[in-house]
Amino acid sequence: MKGKIFYEGKEFHFPNLRSLTIQAGGKSWVFEGFTESQLRFKPAAMGGYGGTGNWLKAWRKRNKQTQTEAAKIFGVSQSLIAKIEKNERAMPEKIFRGIQANVRTYGRE
């Protein structure tokens, strides 16, 4: 579901709800679900294993990226991407921020 948000008179478009991330209260929040009257967000896991590997893999699959392609996008090794996805390594903030920054840039081309 595509959409747009209005904030301080500016309009921001997003390609789908799953790509929407909000920063509030010093935390990053990722889309969790919606009802007819509300959008639900959950805190994005940072610095630990709790779901970050699944989040990275879901992003990569949605954007039809291989681990090697994702590694090039984020400037890390393919083996690091694999370890994060297997929850053997914590996701570095660099990759988390990269997903946020590239969510609109790297899509289906």
Sequence and secondary structure as in RCSB ss.txt:
>XXXX:A:sequence
MKGKIFYEGKEFHFPNLRSLTIQAGGKSWVFEGFTESQLRFKPAAMGGYGGTGNWLKAWRKRNKQTQTEAAKIFG
VSQSLIAKIEKNERAMPEKIFRGIQANVRTYGRE
>XXXX:A:secstr
  EEEEETTEEEEES GGG EEEETTEEEEEEEE SS EEEEE   SS TTHHHHHHHHHHHTT  HHHHHHHHT
S HHHHHHHHTTSS   HHHHHHHHHHTTTSS  
